[in-house]
Amino acid sequence: MALGLMLARFYRSEDEFERLHQRLKLALCPHCRAVGTLILHGKLYGYAEHEDCRKACRGRRIFCNNRKARKNGCGHTFSLRPASTIKRLRASAETLWRFFSLVLSLGNKALALRRAKAELDVSAAYRLWKRLFVGQSQIRSALTQRCAVPDMPHSGREIEQTIAHLKAAFPGKESPITAFQQQLQIDFPLPKHLAT
């Protein structure tokens, strides 16, 4: 098996993406583990957080080239995204973190969404909170790689413990959600919940 670099799935800035792009031919395909087959395949577009009906670049597609005469890849594609974007969500990781923190301090989801300056409908506040509630077991399982669960004997709410665990895992970070994606190289789990 050929040796190659593991490719980061999240990047912090366009400069960091350019460095990733320059090392693309030395990186392993995450699907077939081939080296020398990865090529840039286009941009991922989605709605920008603070602009109505305007799409912006939210990441890049990478293709494992299977169209070569020799050293064929598997033909799979995967994405590289800025760590500040959340998959299938218009709000940024920073806005989402502000919202979650404000819900705990204010106790009101709709007011927290307005104070977080998220340009989302008020009903989105309840959906986002429910998605955090549903995804917290995946979040905490991933966080145990970084640090132990913080001791919170007076908190009976699991969601408060999840947010405290995020803060403890990435101390001093303005957005622990961004740090979660950047350092663990996995998507921040916000699964869609089933309507009840």
N, CA and C atoms as a LAMMPS dump frame, in Angstrom:
ITEM: TIMESTEP
0
ITEM: NUMBER OF ATOMS
588
ITEM: BOX BOUNDS ff ff ff
-5.0000000000000000e+02 5.0000000000000000e+02
-5.0000000000000000e+02 5.0000000000000000e+02
-5.0000000000000000e+02 5.0000000000000000e+02
ITEM: ATOMS id mol type element x y z
1 1 1 N 0.841 -1.181 0
2 1 2 C 0 0 0
3 1 3 C 0.882 1.239 0
4 2 1 N 0.543 2.213 -0.81
5 2 2 C 1.324 3.447 -0.913
6 2 3 C 1.095 4.327 0.311
7 3 1 N 2.128 5.027 0.711
8 3 2 C 2.01 5.953 1.825
9 3 3 C 1.575 7.313 1.313
10 4 1 N 0.753 7.99 2.035
11 4 2 C 0.29 9.314 1.653
12 4 3 C -0.174 10.085 2.865
13 5 1 N -0.484 11.344 2.658
14 5 2 C -0.963 12.211 3.729
15 5 3 C -2.458 12.01 3.932
16 6 1 N -2.895 12.116 5.184
17 6 2 C -4.334 12.142 5.453
18 6 3 C -4.809 13.565 5.176
19 7 1 N -5.862 13.704 4.453
20 7 2 C -6.379 15.003 4.055
21 7 3 C -7.37 15.518 5.089
22 8 1 N -7.18 16.752 5.556
23 8 2 C -8.112 17.375 6.501
24 8 3 C -9.429 17.646 5.781
25 9 1 N -10.549 17.405 6.444
26 9 2 C -11.853 17.619 5.834
27 9 3 C -12.392 19.021 6.086
28 10 1 N -11.807 19.729 7.075
29 10 2 C -12.226 21.087 7.4
30 10 3 C -11 21.99 7.379
31 11 1 N -11.187 23.21 6.935
32 11 2 C -10.092 24.182 6.913
33 11 3 C -10.565 25.497 7.52
34 12 1 N -9.602 26.292 8.002
35 12 2 C -9.933 27.543 8.689
36 12 3 C -10.064 28.731 7.752
37 13 1 N -9.234 28.788 6.701
38 13 2 C -9.209 29.973 5.834
39 13 3 C -8.915 29.55 4.405
40 14 1 N -9.043 30.486 3.494
41 14 2 C -8.734 30.214 2.085
42 14 3 C -7.251 29.905 1.902
43 15 1 N -6.382 30.529 2.707
44 15 2 C -4.949 30.22 2.641
45 15 3 C -4.699 28.762 3.012
46 16 1 N -5.375 28.3 4.053
47 16 2 C -5.222 26.906 4.453
48 16 3 C -5.768 25.977 3.377
49 17 1 N -6.864 26.374 2.709
50 17 2 C -7.381 25.555 1.621
51 17 3 C -6.36 25.475 0.488
52 18 1 N -5.71 26.586 0.177
53 18 2 C -4.695 26.577 -0.894
54 18 3 C -3.561 25.619 -0.563
55 19 1 N -3.15 25.566 0.707
56 19 2 C -2.116 24.611 1.112
57 19 3 C -2.616 23.175 0.96
58 20 1 N -3.889 22.928 1.316
59 20 2 C -4.47 21.6 1.125
60 20 3 C -4.518 21.24 -0.359
61 21 1 N -4.883 22.219 -1.175
62 21 2 C -4.981 21.994 -2.614
63 21 3 C -3.62 21.641 -3.21
64 22 1 N -2.558 22.295 -2.734
65 22 2 C -1.213 22.007 -3.242
66 22 3 C -0.752 20.597 -2.873
67 23 1 N -1.237 20.062 -1.749
68 23 2 C -0.832 18.717 -1.309
69 23 3 C -1.822 17.636 -1.735
70 24 1 N -2.778 17.979 -2.562
71 24 2 C -3.839 17.049 -2.933
72 24 3 C -3.31 15.774 -3.585
73 25 1 N -2.323 15.885 -4.455
74 25 2 C -1.785 14.708 -5.15
75 25 3 C -1.013 13.778 -4.221
76 26 1 N -0.642 14.266 -3.033
77 26 2 C 0.084 13.433 -2.071
78 26 3 C -0.835 12.801 -1.037
79 27 1 N -2.118 13.139 -1.103
80 27 2 C -3.072 12.7 -0.079
81 27 3 C -3.749 11.392 -0.459
82 28 1 N -4.132 10.653 0.571
83 28 2 C -4.874 9.402 0.396
84 28 3 C -6.349 9.698 0.137
85 29 1 N -6.939 8.955 -0.767
86 29 2 C -8.39 9.011 -0.926
87 29 3 C -8.996 8.355 0.312
88 30 1 N -9.975 8.992 0.969
89 30 2 C -10.557 8.374 2.163
90 30 3 C -11.373 7.117 1.864
91 31 1 N -11.723 6.888 0.6
92 31 2 C -12.528 5.72 0.237
93 31 3 C -11.66 4.534 -0.174
94 32 1 N -10.761 4.735 -1.156
95 32 2 C -9.98 3.61 -1.683
96 32 3 C -8.524 3.63 -1.232
97 33 1 N -8.102 4.674 -0.537
98 33 2 C -6.742 4.826 -0.008
99 33 3 C -5.679 4.966 -1.095
100 34 1 N -6.082 5.286 -2.335
101 34 2 C -5.122 5.494 -3.424
102 34 3 C -4.459 6.863 -3.272
103 35 1 N -3.208 6.967 -3.719
104 35 2 C -2.459 8.22 -3.674
105 35 3 C -2.255 8.696 -5.11
106 36 1 N -2.364 10.006 -5.325
107 36 2 C -2.119 10.583 -6.642
108 36 3 C -3.345 10.664 -7.524
109 37 1 N -4.513 10.353 -6.986
110 37 2 C -5.724 10.328 -7.806
111 37 3 C -6.688 11.47 -7.494
112 38 1 N -6.453 12.216 -6.432
113 38 2 C -7.407 13.255 -6.023
114 38 3 C -7.234 14.527 -6.842
115 39 1 N -8.358 15.07 -7.306
116 39 2 C -8.345 16.333 -8.044
117 39 3 C -9.495 17.209 -7.551
118 40 1 N -9.325 18.525 -7.709
119 40 2 C -10.364 19.478 -7.357
120 40 3 C -11.507 19.324 -8.348
121 41 1 N -12.743 19.287 -7.853
122 41 2 C -13.88 18.944 -8.702
123 41 3 C -14.969 20.014 -8.699
124 42 1 N -14.727 21.158 -8.096
125 42 2 C -15.719 22.224 -8.112
126 42 3 C -16.016 22.749 -6.725
127 43 1 N -16.968 23.653 -6.669
128 43 2 C -17.332 24.302 -5.411
129 43 3 C -18.695 23.839 -4.942
130 44 1 N -18.896 23.9 -3.631
131 44 2 C -20.2 23.639 -3.03
132 44 3 C -20.858 24.985 -2.764
133 45 1 N -22.058 25.162 -3.242
134 45 2 C -22.754 26.42 -3.03
135 45 3 C -23.938 26.219 -2.1
136 46 1 N -24.198 27.234 -1.307
137 46 2 C -25.346 27.227 -0.417
138 46 3 C -25.683 28.67 -0.079
139 47 1 N -26.775 28.857 0.627
140 47 2 C -27.183 30.209 0.971
141 47 3 C -26.255 30.794 2.025
142 48 1 N -25.879 32.065 1.813
143 48 2 C -25.022 32.771 2.762
144 48 3 C -25.85 33.165 3.978
145 49 1 N -25.189 33.247 5.121
146 49 2 C -25.903 33.492 6.375
147 49 3 C -26.59 34.854 6.416
148 50 1 N -25.925 35.899 6.019
149 50 2 C -26.47 37.245 6.191
150 50 3 C -26.918 37.898 4.888
151 51 1 N -27.128 37.106 3.858
152 51 2 C -27.576 37.676 2.594
153 51 3 C -28.779 36.89 2.098
154 52 1 N -29.896 37.583 1.903
155 52 2 C -31.122 36.921 1.45
156 52 3 C -30.971 36.43 0.015
157 53 1 N -31.335 35.194 -0.191
158 53 2 C -31.414 34.583 -1.525
159 53 3 C -30.128 34.693 -2.336
160 54 1 N -29.001 34.825 -1.689
161 54 2 C -27.731 34.872 -2.414
162 54 3 C -26.907 33.666 -2.005
163 55 1 N -26.438 32.938 -2.991
164 55 2 C -25.637 31.759 -2.715
165 55 3 C -24.161 32.131 -2.652
166 56 1 N -23.439 31.403 -1.812
167 56 2 C -22.008 31.631 -1.635
168 56 3 C -21.294 30.284 -1.629
169 57 1 N -20.002 30.314 -1.814
170 57 2 C -19.194 29.098 -1.766
171 57 3 C -19.108 28.628 -0.317
172 58 1 N -19.548 27.391 -0.074
173 58 2 C -19.532 26.827 1.282
174 58 3 C -18.61 25.622 1.388
175 59 1 N -17.742 25.442 0.398
176 59 2 C -16.792 24.342 0.438
177 59 3 C -16.356 23.947 -0.957
178 60 1 N -15.532 22.897 -1.037
179 60 2 C -15.011 22.408 -2.311
180 60 3 C -15.262 20.902 -2.42
181 61 1 N -15.46 20.441 -3.643
182 61 2 C -15.613 19.01 -3.916
183 61 3 C -14.267 18.466 -4.389
184 62 1 N -13.943 17.269 -3.946
185 62 2 C -12.729 16.575 -4.363
186 62 3 C -13.17 15.26 -5.011
187 63 1 N -12.526 14.918 -6.126
188 63 2 C -12.877 13.74 -6.904
189 63 3 C -11.68 12.798 -6.939
190 64 1 N -11.911 11.522 -6.681
191 64 2 C -10.875 10.494 -6.83
192 64 3 C -10.975 10.006 -8.269
193 65 1 N -10.059 10.462 -9.104
194 65 2 C -10.129 10.293 -10.552
195 65 3 C -10.036 8.818 -10.954
196 66 1 N -11.067 8.348 -11.642
197 66 2 C -11.073 6.976 -12.152
198 66 3 C -11.04 6.95 -13.674
199 67 1 N -10.569 8.023 -14.275
200 67 2 C -10.565 8.142 -15.736
201 67 3 C -9.155 8.122 -16.326
202 68 1 N -8.192 7.662 -15.545
203 68 2 C -6.814 7.619 -16.028
204 68 3 C -6.519 6.239 -16.618
205 69 1 N -5.512 6.186 -17.476
206 69 2 C -5.116 4.906 -18.055
207 69 3 C -4.487 4.012 -16.995
208 70 1 N -3.717 4.618 -16.077
209 70 2 C -3.088 3.87 -14.988
210 70 3 C -3.39 4.57 -13.679
211 71 1 N -3.161 3.865 -12.599
212 71 2 C -3.369 4.429 -11.255
213 71 3 C -4.772 5.015 -11.107
214 72 1 N -5.763 4.227 -11.454
215 72 2 C -7.148 4.686 -11.339
216 72 3 C -7.58 4.789 -9.884
217 73 1 N -8.42 5.771 -9.639
218 73 2 C -9.036 5.923 -8.331
219 73 3 C -10.384 5.225 -8.323
220 74 1 N -11.179 5.534 -7.322
221 74 2 C -12.462 4.837 -7.144
222 74 3 C -13.653 5.589 -7.738
223 75 1 N -13.485 6.864 -8.083
224 75 2 C -14.591 7.632 -8.649
225 75 3 C -15.478 8.306 -7.623
226 76 1 N -15.181 8.145 -6.337
227 76 2 C -15.974 8.795 -5.29
228 76 3 C -15.607 10.269 -5.173
229 77 1 N -16.557 11.048 -4.69
230 77 2 C -16.287 12.448 -4.361
231 77 3 C -16.535 12.657 -2.875
232 78 1 N -15.906 13.677 -2.332
233 78 2 C -16.139 14.077 -0.952
234 78 3 C -15.891 15.572 -0.869
235 79 1 N -16.252 16.167 0.248
236 79 2 C -16.155 17.623 0.345
237 79 3 C -15.146 18.052 1.395
238 80 1 N -14.575 19.221 1.151
239 80 2 C -13.75 19.946 2.114
240 80 3 C -14.504 21.234 2.395
241 81 1 N -14.689 21.553 3.68
242 81 2 C -15.478 22.737 4.024
243 81 3 C -14.776 23.587 5.059
244 82 1 N -15.07 24.896 5.058
245 82 2 C -14.578 25.728 6.162
246 82 3 C -15.169 25.226 7.483
247 83 1 N -14.377 25.236 8.527
248 83 2 C -14.842 24.741 9.825
249 83 3 C -15.954 25.609 10.398
250 84 1 N -16.127 26.796 9.871
251 84 2 C -17.154 27.704 10.383
252 84 3 C -18.53 27.455 9.77
253 85 1 N -18.637 26.513 8.832
254 85 2 C -19.937 26.2 8.238
255 85 3 C -20.455 24.883 8.804
256 86 1 N -21.751 24.797 8.939
257 86 2 C -22.412 23.588 9.408
258 86 3 C -23.127 22.962 8.216
259 87 1 N -22.94 21.673 8.054
260 87 2 C -23.552 20.968 6.923
261 87 3 C -25.071 21.119 6.963
262 88 1 N -25.639 21.506 5.833
263 88 2 C -27.09 21.669 5.646
264 88 3 C -27.723 22.667 6.605
265 89 1 N -26.975 23.71 6.952
266 89 2 C -27.514 24.74 7.835
267 89 3 C -26.996 26.096 7.37
268 90 1 N -27.864 27.05 7.25
269 90 2 C -27.488 28.372 6.776
270 90 3 C -26.675 29.149 7.812
271 91 1 N -27.014 29.004 9.075
272 91 2 C -26.314 29.723 10.147
273 91 3 C -24.892 29.189 10.301
274 92 1 N -23.973 30.072 10.649
275 92 2 C -22.578 29.668 10.848
276 92 3 C -22.402 29.009 12.209
277 93 1 N -21.261 28.385 12.401
278 93 2 C -20.956 27.732 13.678
279 93 3 C -20.894 28.764 14.805
280 94 1 N -20.379 29.958 14.533
281 94 2 C -20.299 31.011 15.549
282 94 3 C -21.688 31.462 15.987
283 95 1 N -22.589 31.659 15.024
284 95 2 C -23.96 32.061 15.336
285 95 3 C -24.668 30.973 16.131
286 96 1 N -24.459 29.734 15.738
287 96 2 C -25.074 28.611 16.433
288 96 3 C -24.585 28.536 17.88
289 97 1 N -23.281 28.743 18.1
290 97 2 C -22.739 28.711 19.458
291 97 3 C -23.314 29.849 20.302
292 98 1 N -23.396 31.052 19.71
293 98 2 C -23.997 32.181 20.439
294 98 3 C -25.435 31.858 20.833
295 99 1 N -26.178 31.287 19.903
296 99 2 C -27.57 30.923 20.169
297 99 3 C -27.662 29.922 21.32
298 100 1 N -26.88 28.846 21.281
299 100 2 C -26.935 27.827 22.343
300 100 3 C -26.563 28.427 23.695
301 101 1 N -25.542 29.267 23.724
302 101 2 C -25.115 29.891 24.985
303 101 3 C -26.187 30.835 25.52
304 102 1 N -26.811 31.591 24.613
305 102 2 C -27.846 32.535 25.027
306 102 3 C -29.105 31.825 25.529
307 103 1 N -29.43 30.682 24.957
308 103 2 C -30.596 29.941 25.443
309 103 3 C -30.39 29.559 26.903
310 104 1 N -29.189 29.116 27.246
311 104 2 C -28.925 28.738 28.638
312 104 3 C -29 29.933 29.575
313 105 1 N -28.464 31.085 29.141
314 105 2 C -28.46 32.243 30.04
315 105 3 C -29.816 32.952 30.095
316 106 1 N -30.556 32.995 28.978
317 106 2 C -31.829 33.715 28.937
318 106 3 C -33.036 32.825 29.254
319 107 1 N -32.923 31.555 28.914
320 107 2 C -34.042 30.651 29.135
321 107 3 C -35.168 30.806 28.126
322 108 1 N -34.933 31.538 27.047
323 108 2 C -35.959 31.793 26.041
324 108 3 C -35.335 31.595 24.664
325 109 1 N -35.795 30.615 23.926
326 109 2 C -35.185 30.269 22.639
327 109 3 C -35.399 31.344 21.581
328 110 1 N -36.601 31.9 21.501
329 110 2 C -36.883 32.924 20.49
330 110 3 C -36.058 34.188 20.741
331 111 1 N -35.986 34.629 21.989
332 111 2 C -35.185 35.806 22.333
333 111 3 C -33.701 35.545 22.086
334 112 1 N -33.245 34.34 22.404
335 112 2 C -31.839 33.978 22.181
336 112 3 C -31.5 34.029 20.695
337 113 1 N -32.407 33.581 19.831
338 113 2 C -32.164 33.619 18.386
339 113 3 C -32.055 35.056 17.892
340 114 1 N -32.912 35.95 18.406
341 114 2 C -32.84 37.365 18.011
342 114 3 C -31.547 38.009 18.507
343 115 1 N -31.158 37.715 19.759
344 115 2 C -29.93 38.303 20.317
345 115 3 C -28.668 37.751 19.645
346 116 1 N -28.754 36.528 19.128
347 116 2 C -27.611 35.932 18.427
348 116 3 C -27.456 36.532 17.031
349 117 1 N -28.413 37.384 16.642
350 117 2 C -28.433 38.042 15.336
351 117 3 C -28.44 37.028 14.188
352 118 1 N -29.148 35.935 14.422
353 118 2 C -29.335 34.939 13.376
354 118 3 C -30.515 35.368 12.526
355 119 1 N -30.32 35.437 11.252
356 119 2 C -31.388 35.857 10.353
357 119 3 C -32.207 34.641 9.944
358 120 1 N -32.844 34.052 10.954
359 120 2 C -33.684 32.879 10.752
360 120 3 C -35.059 33.16 11.335
361 121 1 N -36.03 32.405 10.894
362 121 2 C -37.384 32.507 11.418
363 121 3 C -37.385 32.078 12.885
364 122 1 N -38.283 32.643 13.674
365 122 2 C -38.349 32.323 15.107
366 122 3 C -38.589 30.834 15.329
367 123 1 N -39.34 30.191 14.458
368 123 2 C -39.586 28.757 14.629
369 123 3 C -38.297 27.948 14.48
370 124 1 N -37.304 28.52 13.809
371 124 2 C -36.014 27.835 13.664
372 124 3 C -35.331 27.658 15.012
373 125 1 N -35.588 28.553 15.96
374 125 2 C -34.979 28.454 17.292
375 125 3 C -35.353 27.133 17.951
376 126 1 N -36.601 26.754 17.849
377 126 2 C -37.062 25.52 18.475
378 126 3 C -36.539 24.288 17.745
379 127 1 N -36.461 24.378 16.409
380 127 2 C -35.923 23.257 15.631
381 127 3 C -34.433 23.056 15.915
382 128 1 N -33.661 24.16 15.984
383 128 2 C -32.225 24.054 16.267
384 128 3 C -31.975 23.463 17.651
385 129 1 N -32.759 23.896 18.629
386 129 2 C -32.599 23.381 19.995
387 129 3 C -32.921 21.883 20.039
388 130 1 N -33.964 21.482 19.31
389 130 2 C -34.34 20.072 19.263
390 130 3 C -33.239 19.255 18.574
391 131 1 N -32.655 19.801 17.516
392 131 2 C -31.575 19.092 16.822
393 131 3 C -30.36 18.927 17.732
394 132 1 N -30.044 19.94 18.547
395 132 2 C -28.954 19.8 19.515
396 132 3 C -29.303 18.708 20.524
397 133 1 N -30.544 18.705 20.986
398 133 2 C -30.986 17.709 21.959
399 133 3 C -30.833 16.296 21.397
400 134 1 N -31.226 16.096 20.132
401 134 2 C -31.151 14.781 19.502
402 134 3 C -29.698 14.363 19.251
403 135 1 N -28.834 15.317 18.918
404 135 2 C -27.443 15 18.568
405 135 3 C -26.458 14.99 19.714
406 136 1 N -26.923 15.274 20.929
407 136 2 C -25.96 15.45 22.017
408 136 3 C -25.215 14.171 22.395
409 137 1 N -25.772 13.012 22.204
410 137 2 C -25.027 11.79 22.54
411 137 3 C -23.842 11.612 21.59
412 138 1 N -24.035 11.93 20.294
413 138 2 C -22.926 11.862 19.337
414 138 3 C -21.874 12.919 19.659
415 139 1 N -22.314 14.113 20.044
416 139 2 C -21.386 15.193 20.387
417 139 3 C -20.536 14.782 21.579
418 140 1 N -21.173 14.283 22.625
419 140 2 C -20.44 13.936 23.838
420 140 3 C -19.537 12.734 23.639
421 141 1 N -19.945 11.794 22.8
422 141 2 C -19.074 10.658 22.492
423 141 3 C -17.8 11.136 21.805
424 142 1 N -17.94 12.081 20.868
425 142 2 C -16.765 12.62 20.178
426 142 3 C -15.898 13.447 21.129
427 143 1 N -16.526 14.175 22.055
428 143 2 C -15.775 15.029 22.981
429 143 3 C -14.963 14.234 24.002
430 144 1 N -15.358 12.998 24.283
431 144 2 C -14.597 12.21 25.255
432 144 3 C -13.195 11.907 24.754
433 145 1 N -12.941 12.057 23.449
434 145 2 C -11.582 11.933 22.907
435 145 3 C -10.697 13.075 23.382
436 146 1 N -11.305 14.224 23.656
437 146 2 C -10.557 15.429 24.017
438 146 3 C -10.386 15.599 25.517
439 147 1 N -11.457 15.382 26.271
440 147 2 C -11.38 15.599 27.714
441 147 3 C -12.493 14.834 28.423
442 148 1 N -12.323 14.721 29.722
443 148 2 C -13.345 14.045 30.536
444 148 3 C -14.578 14.937 30.656
445 149 1 N -15.673 14.318 30.996
446 149 2 C -16.926 15.049 31.199
447 149 3 C -16.764 15.962 32.415
448 150 1 N -17.092 17.26 32.297
449 150 2 C -16.966 18.141 33.456
450 150 3 C -17.961 17.78 34.548
451 151 1 N -17.546 17.952 35.785
452 151 2 C -18.394 17.632 36.928
453 151 3 C -19.376 18.775 37.155
454 152 1 N -20.657 18.494 37.009
455 152 2 C -21.709 19.485 37.212
456 152 3 C -22.781 18.875 38.098
457 153 1 N -22.543 18.778 39.41
458 153 2 C -23.491 18.077 40.285
459 153 3 C -24.845 18.766 40.42
460 154 1 N -24.917 20.079 40.189
461 154 2 C -26.175 20.807 40.4
462 154 3 C -26.998 20.959 39.133
463 155 1 N -26.487 20.44 38.018
464 155 2 C -27.217 20.564 36.765
465 155 3 C -27.939 19.261 36.466
466 156 1 N -29.248 19.347 36.372
467 156 2 C -30.045 18.174 36.046
468 156 3 C -30.327 18.057 34.562
469 157 1 N -30.009 19.09 33.808
470 157 2 C -30.302 19.094 32.376
471 157 3 C -29.091 18.588 31.593
472 158 1 N -29.307 17.562 30.784
473 158 2 C -28.221 16.974 30.001
474 158 3 C -27.663 17.977 28.992
475 159 1 N -28.518 18.818 28.46
476 159 2 C -28.08 19.756 27.432
477 159 3 C -27.102 20.783 28
478 160 1 N -27.287 21.168 29.263
479 160 2 C -26.326 22.065 29.917
480 160 3 C -24.976 21.371 30.058
481 161 1 N -25.008 20.092 30.361
482 161 2 C -23.768 19.337 30.483
483 161 3 C -23.074 19.197 29.132
484 162 1 N -23.834 19.044 28.069
485 162 2 C -23.249 18.955 26.726
486 162 3 C -22.55 20.253 26.363
487 163 1 N -23.196 21.38 26.63
488 163 2 C -22.592 22.68 26.313
489 163 3 C -21.375 22.929 27.192
490 164 1 N -21.436 22.541 28.457
491 164 2 C -20.273 22.671 29.343
492 164 3 C -19.133 21.773 28.872
493 165 1 N -19.456 20.595 28.354
494 165 2 C -18.434 19.685 27.84
495 165 3 C -17.757 20.286 26.603
496 166 1 N -18.531 20.942 25.739
497 166 2 C -17.949 21.633 24.582
498 166 3 C -16.981 22.726 25.024
499 167 1 N -17.392 23.524 26.022
500 167 2 C -16.515 24.59 26.538
501 167 3 C -15.24 24.012 27.131
502 168 1 N -15.363 22.91 27.877
503 168 2 C -14.2 22.303 28.524
504 168 3 C -13.25 21.671 27.508
505 169 1 N -13.796 21.123 26.437
506 169 2 C -12.962 20.468 25.426
507 169 3 C -12.164 21.462 24.604
508 170 1 N -12.691 22.673 24.446
509 170 2 C -12.009 23.694 23.636
510 170 3 C -11.955 25.001 24.424
511 171 1 N -11.159 25.044 25.498
512 171 2 C -11.132 26.243 26.348
513 171 3 C -10.553 27.445 25.61
514 172 1 N -11.169 28.592 25.851
515 172 2 C -10.682 29.837 25.263
516 172 3 C -11.067 30.05 23.812
517 173 1 N -11.781 29.123 23.21
518 173 2 C -12.192 29.278 21.813
519 173 3 C -13.468 30.094 21.751
520 174 1 N -13.522 31.013 20.801
521 174 2 C -14.714 31.85 20.622
522 174 3 C -15.91 31.006 20.191
523 175 1 N -15.647 30.005 19.351
524 175 2 C -16.711 29.099 18.904
525 175 3 C -16.232 27.657 19.058
526 176 1 N -16.609 26.995 20.148
527 176 2 C -16.227 25.594 20.297
528 176 3 C -16.763 24.683 19.184
529 177 1 N -17.836 25.079 18.523
530 177 2 C -18.369 24.268 17.424
531 177 3 C -17.391 24.282 16.247
532 178 1 N -16.838 25.459 15.932
533 178 2 C -15.83 25.565 14.88
534 178 3 C -14.611 24.73 15.257
535 179 1 N -14.161 24.855 16.509
536 179 2 C -13.001 24.094 16.984
537 179 3 C -13.283 22.587 16.945
538 180 1 N -14.506 22.18 17.265
539 180 2 C -14.916 20.772 17.208
540 180 3 C -14.663 20.224 15.812
541 181 1 N -15.153 20.924 14.788
542 181 2 C -14.999 20.452 13.412
543 181 3 C -13.548 20.512 12.955
544 182 1 N -12.841 21.582 13.312
545 182 2 C -11.46 21.754 12.877
546 182 3 C -10.539 20.713 13.509
547 183 1 N -10.673 20.483 14.793
548 183 2 C -9.725 19.615 15.482
549 183 3 C -10.1 18.137 15.438
550 184 1 N -11.385 17.816 15.462
551 184 2 C -11.798 16.414 15.4
552 184 3 C -12.001 15.936 13.965
553 185 1 N -12.107 16.872 13.017
554 185 2 C -12.287 16.578 11.597
555 185 3 C -13.53 15.733 11.325
556 186 1 N -14.608 16.021 12.071
557 186 2 C -15.904 15.398 11.808
558 186 3 C -16.971 16.49 11.834
559 187 1 N -18.087 16.229 11.174
560 187 2 C -19.197 17.182 11.174
561 187 3 C -19.776 17.298 12.572
562 188 1 N -20.163 18.522 12.937
563 188 2 C -20.86 18.722 14.199
564 188 3 C -22.237 18.085 14.049
565 189 1 N -22.563 17.078 14.864
566 189 2 C -23.805 16.335 14.656
567 189 3 C -25.055 17.109 15.087
568 190 1 N -25.816 17.518 14.094
569 190 2 C -27.121 18.129 14.331
570 190 3 C -28.129 17.39 13.474
571 191 1 N -28.501 16.169 13.884
572 191 2 C -29.408 15.39 13.047
573 191 3 C -30.793 15.997 12.983
574 192 1 N -31.445 15.776 11.864
575 192 2 C -32.848 16.179 11.745
576 192 3 C -33.656 15.291 12.677
577 193 1 N -34.541 15.904 13.428
578 193 2 C -35.359 15.101 14.339
579 193 3 C -36.658 14.711 13.656
580 194 1 N -37.256 13.669 14.157
581 194 2 C -38.547 13.231 13.621
582 194 3 C -39.648 14.105 14.201
583 195 1 N -40.551 14.548 13.345
584 195 2 C -41.651 15.378 13.818
585 195 3 C -42.561 14.542 14.727
586 196 1 N -42.986 15.156 15.822
587 196 2 C -43.865 14.437 16.755
588 196 3 C -45.241 15.045 16.763
